[in-house]
Amino acid sequence: MTEVAILGGGPAGAAAAIALGSARRRPLLVEREPVPREKVCGEFMAADAAAVLTRLGLDLPGLGAVPLDRALLASGRRQAEIQLPFPAWSLPRASLDAALLEAAEAAGAILLRGVAVARAEPRSEGWRLRYSDGQGVEARHLVLATGKHECRGLARGVPGRAIGLKMHLGGMAPEGAIALLACRGGYAGLQPRPGGGMNLCAALDLAAPGVADAARAGPAFLAHVAAGSALAERLLAGAEPLWARPLAVANLPYGYLHRRATAPFRVGDQLAVIPSLCGDGIAIALRSGVEAAKHLIAGGTPAAHHAAWQRRLAWPMRLAGAMGLALNHAPGLAVSLAGMMPAVTAAAARMTRAG
Ligand SMILES: Cc1cc2nc3c(=O)[nH]c(=O)nc-3n(C[C@H](O)[C@H](O)[C@H](O)COP(=O)(O)OP(=O)(O)OC[C@H]3O[C@@H](n4cnc5c(N)ncnc54)[C@H](O)[C@@H]3O)c2cc1C
């Protein structure tokens, strides 16, 4: 029997694998994708994510991440600019996830790529994982790190109504800046990619007019975001979609915070889904992965791990939710207030950071 199986090789699962591997626990890490690929994500990381990555032996500038130091906010004809209150970077998810999986293997984790777990079942002593090819494995402890995807037998059961869209674009992004662009049904983030081009990522209400069309084709997605503000129109003029259609993920359960005490250890999006606006998801994934590993090494329980995160995330989740609501329902006012009170906006952004 394997001592620890980790299900999912995104930032949360890989961080847990590196921490356990470094403590000579040789976890089994099961990832369904044969090679890391792009995921729906704004690709924005701040100092908290960078600090955990450093502890895991990775260095964002060394991986080629683009530094960011300001945020542009826009809705309609209104626009504001604030200095980011922390260092931040932009790095494509395929690059980040590949580097983390490589570090996990180097730390001693056994990595099974291209294998999907179809079901996880509790046993009297541990877990039985069934792979989609009919094979499987038994493990004493399970770390659930499947991100936005549910594992049969362990689903969170909280469908949301937001959809996430992402597209890599050719063209010039504003240097050193993330642009937060209000549009119908939500908002989008636009930022530079290493080596040129931009990443456009949006969290939208699927029921809002135009959103279903935006999900179907690159040009429609760009047009949807460009219609939301003069700044978006200017930044996206001449931008070229690099994929035929955006990557999409539906039913995002924003505001979800896992409250049950029972096993398995949940990490990353399986533990909490903070509104994407503040870009803390990767930091929470990395840190929760490391902390689940610490609990496992010390003989701690999933209950203690989940309870610690409930305490830590209660306030940042509320604040990030309120900021997301303001940008969704009164975007013009939110942008004007951000422009009038940049220090308050920066402080609010800092206070959402829980990773
Ligand atoms: C629109 C949007 C924008 C975002 N922007 C940002 C941002 O700018 N900055 C930020 O920090 N966060 C952002 N986030 C959040 C961030 O993407 C997530 O919080 C983060 O990816 C969570 O990491 P994870 O490891 O939990 O999950 P994931 O990164 O989703 O990894 C889960 C892994 O599990 C694997 N898997 C799933 N099911 C199985 C299975 N059955 N068997 C085997 N493997 C499986 C998947 O292939 C995947 O590799 C955004 C999210 C959305 C939706």
The ligand as an SDF file (V2000), in Angstrom:
LIG
                    3D

 53 58  0  0  0  0  0  0  0  0999 V2000
  -11.0680   32.8410  -14.7120 C   0  0  0  0  0  0  0  0  0  0  0  0
  -10.0020   32.5210  -13.6910 C   0  0  0  0  0  0  0  0  0  0  0  0
   -8.8900   33.3370  -13.5530 C   0  0  0  0  0  0  0  0  0  0  0  0
   -7.9260   33.0540  -12.5800 C   0  0  0  0  0  0  0  0  0  0  0  0
   -6.8360   33.8770  -12.4780 N   0  0  0  0  0  0  0  0  0  0  0  0
   -5.9290   33.6330  -11.5210 C   0  0  0  0  0  0  0  0  0  0  0  0
   -4.7610   34.4590  -11.4210 C   0  0  0  0  0  0  0  0  0  0  0  0
   -4.5320   35.3510  -12.2210 O   0  0  0  0  0  0  0  0  0  0  0  0
   -3.8870   34.1960  -10.4010 N   0  0  0  0  0  0  0  0  0  0  0  0
   -4.1090   33.1960   -9.4840 C   0  0  0  0  0  0  0  0  0  0  0  0
   -3.3140   33.0460   -8.5600 O   0  0  0  0  0  0  0  0  0  0  0  0
   -5.1810   32.3790   -9.5940 N   0  0  0  0  0  0  0  0  0  0  0  0
   -6.0750   32.5670  -10.5900 C   0  0  0  0  0  0  0  0  0  0  0  0
   -7.1310   31.7170  -10.7190 N   0  0  0  0  0  0  0  0  0  0  0  0
   -7.2710   30.5910   -9.7860 C   0  0  0  0  0  0  0  0  0  0  0  0
   -6.2470   29.4900  -10.0890 C   0  0  0  0  0  0  0  0  0  0  0  0
   -6.2710   29.1470  -11.4610 O   0  0  0  0  0  0  0  0  0  0  0  0
   -6.5730   28.2510   -9.2390 C   0  0  0  0  0  0  0  0  0  0  0  0
   -6.8600   28.6500   -7.9270 O   0  0  0  0  0  0  0  0  0  0  0  0
   -5.3970   27.2570   -9.2190 C   0  0  0  0  0  0  0  0  0  0  0  0
   -5.1440   26.7580  -10.5010 O   0  0  0  0  0  0  0  0  0  0  0  0
   -5.7340   26.1050   -8.2920 C   0  0  0  0  0  0  0  0  0  0  0  0
   -4.7120   25.1580   -8.3480 O   0  0  0  0  0  0  0  0  0  0  0  0
   -5.0350   23.6070   -8.0820 P   0  0  0  0  0  0  0  0  0  0  0  0
   -3.7370   22.9110   -8.0470 O   0  0  0  0  0  0  0  0  0  0  0  0
   -5.9870   23.4970   -6.9400 O   0  0  0  0  0  0  0  0  0  0  0  0
   -5.9050   23.1760   -9.3710 O   0  0  0  0  0  0  0  0  0  0  0  0
   -5.5090   23.0470  -10.9080 P   0  0  0  0  0  0  0  0  0  0  0  0
   -4.4890   24.0140  -11.2920 O   0  0  0  0  0  0  0  0  0  0  0  0
   -6.8200   23.0790  -11.6290 O   0  0  0  0  0  0  0  0  0  0  0  0
   -4.8800   21.5950  -11.0210 O   0  0  0  0  0  0  0  0  0  0  0  0
   -5.6550   20.4330  -10.8380 C   0  0  0  0  0  0  0  0  0  0  0  0
   -4.9730   19.2870  -11.5750 C   0  0  0  0  0  0  0  0  0  0  0  0
   -5.6640   18.0750  -11.3080 O   0  0  0  0  0  0  0  0  0  0  0  0
   -5.7230   17.3160  -12.5040 C   0  0  0  0  0  0  0  0  0  0  0  0
   -6.8790   16.4210  -12.3810 N   0  0  0  0  0  0  0  0  0  0  0  0
   -8.1830   16.7880  -12.2840 C   0  0  0  0  0  0  0  0  0  0  0  0
   -8.9530   15.7250  -12.1710 N   0  0  0  0  0  0  0  0  0  0  0  0
   -8.1410   14.6430  -12.1700 C   0  0  0  0  0  0  0  0  0  0  0  0
   -8.3630   13.2470  -12.0650 C   0  0  0  0  0  0  0  0  0  0  0  0
   -9.5900   12.7300  -11.9240 N   0  0  0  0  0  0  0  0  0  0  0  0
   -7.2960   12.3960  -12.1120 N   0  0  0  0  0  0  0  0  0  0  0  0
   -6.0340   12.9170  -12.2390 C   0  0  0  0  0  0  0  0  0  0  0  0
   -5.7690   14.2270  -12.3480 N   0  0  0  0  0  0  0  0  0  0  0  0
   -6.8120   15.0850  -12.2990 C   0  0  0  0  0  0  0  0  0  0  0  0
   -5.8840   18.3560  -13.6030 C   0  0  0  0  0  0  0  0  0  0  0  0
   -5.4660   17.8610  -14.8720 O   0  0  0  0  0  0  0  0  0  0  0  0
   -4.9930   19.4940  -13.0870 C   0  0  0  0  0  0  0  0  0  0  0  0
   -3.6730   19.4380  -13.5850 O   0  0  0  0  0  0  0  0  0  0  0  0
   -8.0890   31.9460  -11.7200 C   0  0  0  0  0  0  0  0  0  0  0  0
   -9.1870   31.0910  -11.8830 C   0  0  0  0  0  0  0  0  0  0  0  0
  -10.1280   31.3590  -12.8690 C   0  0  0  0  0  0  0  0  0  0  0  0
  -11.2870   30.4280  -13.0310 C   0  0  0  0  0  0  0  0  0  0  0  0
  1  2  1  0
  2  3  1  0
  2 52  2  0
  3  4  2  0
  4  5  1  0
  4 50  1  0
  5  6  2  0
  6  7  1  0
  6 13  1  0
  7  8  2  0
  7  9  1  0
  9 10  1  0
 10 11  2  0
 10 12  1  0
 12 13  2  0
 13 14  1  0
 14 15  1  0
 14 50  1  0
 15 16  1  0
 16 17  1  0
 16 18  1  0
 18 19  1  0
 18 20  1  0
 20 21  1  0
 20 22  1  0
 22 23  1  0
 23 24  1  0
 24 25  2  0
 24 26  1  0
 24 27  1  0
 27 28  1  0
 28 29  2  0
 28 30  1  0
 28 31  1  0
 31 32  1  0
 32 33  1  0
 33 34  1  0
 33 48  1  0
 34 35  1  0
 35 36  1  0
 35 46  1  0
 36 37  1  0
 36 45  1  0
 37 38  2  0
 38 39  1  0
 39 40  1  0
 39 45  2  0
 40 41  1  0
 40 42  2  0
 42 43  1  0
 43 44  2  0
 44 45  1  0
 46 47  1  0
 46 48  1  0
 48 49  1  0
 50 51  2  0
 51 52  1  0
 52 53  1  0
M  END
$$$$
